Amino acid sequence: MPKSRTSPFTRRGIIAAGGALGLVAALAACGGTDSAKKGDGGSDKSSAASGAWSFKDDLGKEVSTKSKPKNIVAFTGTAAALYDYGVPVKGVFGPTKTADGKADVQAGSMDISKVEILGNVYDEFNVEKYAALQPDLLVTNTWDGTYWYVPEASKDKILQLAPAAAISVGGDATLDKALERTAELAKSLGADMNAKNTVDAKARFEAAAAKLREATKANPGVKVLVGSGSADLFYVSTPDTSADLKYFKSLGVEFVTPEKLDEGGFFESLSWENAGKYKADVVLLDNRTGTLQPEELKAKATWAELPAVKAGQITPRVTEPIFSYAKCAQILEDLAKSIQNAKKVS
């Protein structure tokens, strides 16, 4: 979510952009970039005759290139979704590798040794490495009309190097819509949507959605709190601004809704002394790198006193889903199981 507690804004200025403008100029001089152009609103209007490619993204921009993009760079989670559809990327930016060298949860099934990591945390993006990849297209998500994980300080330099497309996962977007749009983008980039694994994954997702709806009907009244822990604060998210939570709500999940949202409208920040403000039967706990996990949270006395925690009813929340049917089917299955088995303790 935008400007969230997991976005370390103290890392401003980390990009060494010296020489990046020269690279921009060099690429522009040899025709290495194509500007995003306004079109008539169509999506994936590739021309068989010219080989041109275009896609209307969720910022309302008609993103165009002279031929189908091959050198694609993407936000890690978006790259992981494209990978599930058989669309490879050259480089990634965003949480990709953990401190011990393993793949971050947001990297999904990707082999991270085969991609250039341009930045591993918020506000990191190596512009010179990006230019060296000779990118045809940059792809990311958007929560609030901005390009997710593209640093504000170097955004203009980055966007000069290649067209950019964004898929909405906030605002009016819901999980099913974000999945559809990501699949449309993957198809435009050459994914075979009739491949057996893709067809099977979509069927599994639809079955999982039915399971979640059935679980909420079979065990009504189960209250779910969406939380995230940091050293000083406990964050309770609203179900009304994120694509995944809105979709879960439409399937019958009953959420705790915080009363006083922080700027941006995504969550309420509570001191640990007040972490018990809201009672719930299940806690969906942020699984992102950089947030406190159950073992670390044991040191917080108020966490241990939450009814759901006492009952052992904690489920990881994939806060930034990989928007492929394969990955999101698992999320729905896990949540359905949690609600089905939950005891009312709040």
N, C-alpha and C positions, 0 to 999 in steps of 0.2 A: 504494500500500500504506500502511497506517496508520502515522502518525508516522515516515514515511520521511525519508531525507536530503533529499528535495526539498520537504519541508514546513517552511517557514521559521518556526519557532515564536517567533523573535525579534520577530515582528510582533504580539505580544499587545497588546491595548488599542487597536487602530487604529480600531475601530468607535466612532463618536460616537453613543451610544445615547440621548442626552438627548432627551426627548420621545417616545421609542418606546413607553414604557408608556402614555402618554396616547393614542397612536394605537391601541394594543391595546385599551384600554378603550373607545374610541370605536367601533371595529369590532365589539367584542363587544356593545355596547349596541344597535347597529342590526342585529344578527344576521348579521354578516359572517363568522363563523367557525363551523365544525362540528367537534366533537371526534371524534377517532378512537375507535371503539367496538368492543368485543369482539363477535364474531358467532359463527355456528355453523361457521366454517371454510370457507365457500364463497368462490369467487373470481369477481369481475366479476358480481355479482348485481344488475345494474341493474333497476329496476322500471319497466316500460312505463307502468304506471298512474300512479305518483307522480312519475316522472322522477328518482327517487333513484339515486345511484351508490354502489357500494362495491367495494372490492378488498382481498383479503387479501394483505398484502405479506410480504416475507421476514424481517421481524422478528416475524411472527406476529400482526400487528395488522390488524383489520378497519377499513380506512380508509373513512369514509363522508362524503358530502356530500348536500345536499338535491336537487341536480341535477348533471348531468354537468359536471365542471369545465371552465371556459373560460379563466380566467386562471391559467395554469400557470407556475410558476417551477421551474427545475431546475438541478442541477449540470450544468456545460457538456457533459461527455461524454454524460450521460443525455439532455440536451436535443437533442444532435446525433443520437442514436439515434431519438428520437421524431420529429425532423424527417425522417429517412429514411422513416418510416412515414406522413408527411403530417400529423403532430400538431404544431401550432405552440406555442411557449411565449412568454410575455411578458417574462420575465427569466431571467438565468442567473447562477450564481456558480461560480467556479473558473477555471482558465486559459482565457482567451477571446481575448485580444489580446496580441500580442508588443510589444516596445518600439518597433518601427518601425510599429506600427499595423495590422499584418496579422493575419489570423486564426491563432490558435494551432492546433496539430495536433489538440487535443482538441475544437475547434469543428466539425470535420468539414466538411460541406457547407453549414452554416448561413451566412446572411448576417448577420454580427455587427452590422451597422449597424441592424438591425431589432429588436434585443433590448436590454433594459435590463441593463447589466452591474453587478451588485450588489457584486461583489468579483472581483478578477482573480488573486489569490494566496491561499495558505492563510491562514486566520484573518481574511480580509477578507470582510465581509458588511454592507452598509449597510441596517440595519433600517428606517430611515425610508423609504428608497426602496422597500423591499420592501412595507411597509404601504401606500404610495401606489399600488402596482399592484393593490390589493384582491385579493390572491391567493385562489384557490379551492383550490389544491393545490400542495404542494412535493414534488418528486420528486428522489431521489438514489440513489446506490449505498450498499451497506454492506459493509465488509471484516470487521468484528469486532463487529458488533452496535450500532455507532454510525452516525449520519447523516454520510456522507462530505462533508467540506468545510463542514459547519455548525459554526461556532466554538463551542467549549464555553462560552466566556464569555457569549455572547449566545443560546445555544441555547434557553433557556426563553422568552425574549421572541419569538424567531422561531417557535417551535412553538405559541405562543398565537394567532398570526395566521391560521393555516390548517392543515388536516390535512397530514400528511407520510407519504409512502410510500417504501420503500427496497427495492431489488433487490439480492440478495446476489451479490457477485463474489469473495468470499473464503470461508474456512471449508470447508464441504463442497461449495461450488458449483464447477461446471465450466463451461467456455466454452459448450458447447451448452445447458446448463441456464439459464445467465444470459441467453442469447439467447432461449430459449423464454419465460422470465418477462418479459423486456422486451417481447417481441412480445405477450404476453397483456395487459400493462399498456396498450400502445399500442392494442390492439383495444378494450379497455374504454373508452378515451378517444375512440373514434370512427374509428380507422384501418381502412381497407379491406384486410383481409389477402388478399383475392382479386385485388387490383390486379396487373396484369401485372408491374410492376417489382418488387413484393414477392415474387411467386411465382418470378420469374426469379432474384432475389437468393438465395432459399433454395436453389433448385436449384444455383446456382453455388457456394454454401457447401458443399453436400453433395458436389459434384464435387471441390471443392478439398480437402476432408477425405480423399477417396479418393486424390487425387494425393499428399498428404503421406504417407499410409500406404504407398503404392507406392514413394515416394522412399526412405523409411527401410528398406524391404525390399531395394530395389535397391542401396543403398549402406550396408550395415550397419556398425556400429561407429563411426560419425561421432559424436564427442563435442561437445556444445553447452554453452557456458558463457554464462549470463545475467548480464551485467554492467552496472554504472552507475558513471560517474566523477564525482567532485567534485574540488575543488582539493586536498584533503588525503587523501581516501580512495577506494579502489576497492571497490565492493560487489558481492558474488557472491550471486545469489538462489537460493534453493532452489526446485525445481520442484513442491514438495508443498503450497504454501499459496495459490497464485494460480490463478484459474479458467482462464486461458489456458494456463499451463504444464502444469497437470494434464491438460488435454485433449490438448495436444501429446504428452505422455508416453503417453497412452492410445493414440495413433496410431503409437507406435513410436519417438518421438524419444528419444535417449539423452542425458541431461543430466549435467553435473558437479553433484554434490550437495555443498555446503559442509559442513564438519565441525562448526563452532562458530557457531551462529546467534545473532544479537543478540536483545535483548528484543523480543518480538513474533513471533519465529520466521519472519521473511521473508528475511533475508539475513545474510551474514557480512561484517563490515567489515575491510578490509585496508589497512594503510598502503601507500603507493605502493612502498616498498622491498620489500614482500612481495606485490606484485600478481601475481607469477608463481607463486604457490603452487599453483594448479591449471592443468593443461595441457588444452587443448581444440583441436578442429579448426575450430570455428565459434564466433564470439562474437555473441550477440544483445545489442545495445547499446541501452540505454534512450534513447528518442528524445524524452523530455519536455523542455519548456523549463526551463532551469535546470540541466540536466545537461551534462557535457562531451561534445562530439561529436568525431568522428575528427580533424578539423583541429586542434581545441584539444588533443586528447590526444597529438598528435605531440611535444609538449614533455615528456611523461613518458617517460623512458628505459625504464622497465620495461614500459610499455604497448607500446612499439615492439618489445620483445623477445618478446612473446607469440607462439607459433607461428602461431596463427590470424591475428594482425595481420600478421606477416611474409608470410603467404600471401595477404593481401588478402581473407580470408574473414570479413568483418564484415557483419552484417545488422542493420538497425534493428529494435529491439523496440518495438512499440506497447504500452508498459507498462500503460497504462490504456485498453483497447480501447473503441471506440464499439460498443456491443452491438446492432448491427443486422446482419442477414445480409450486406448489401451491403459493409459495412466489414470484417467479419471474414473474408469470403471472400478478400479481397485479402491479408490477413495470412497465411492458410494457403497461398495460392498462392506468395507470396514466400518463405515458409519452406521449402516443398517444393522450390522452385528452388534455394535455397541448399544444402540437404542433397544434392540430386541432383548438383549440380556440385562439391561439396566434395571436396578431397583430404585424406587422413589425414596430418596433420602433427604430431600430439601424441605 
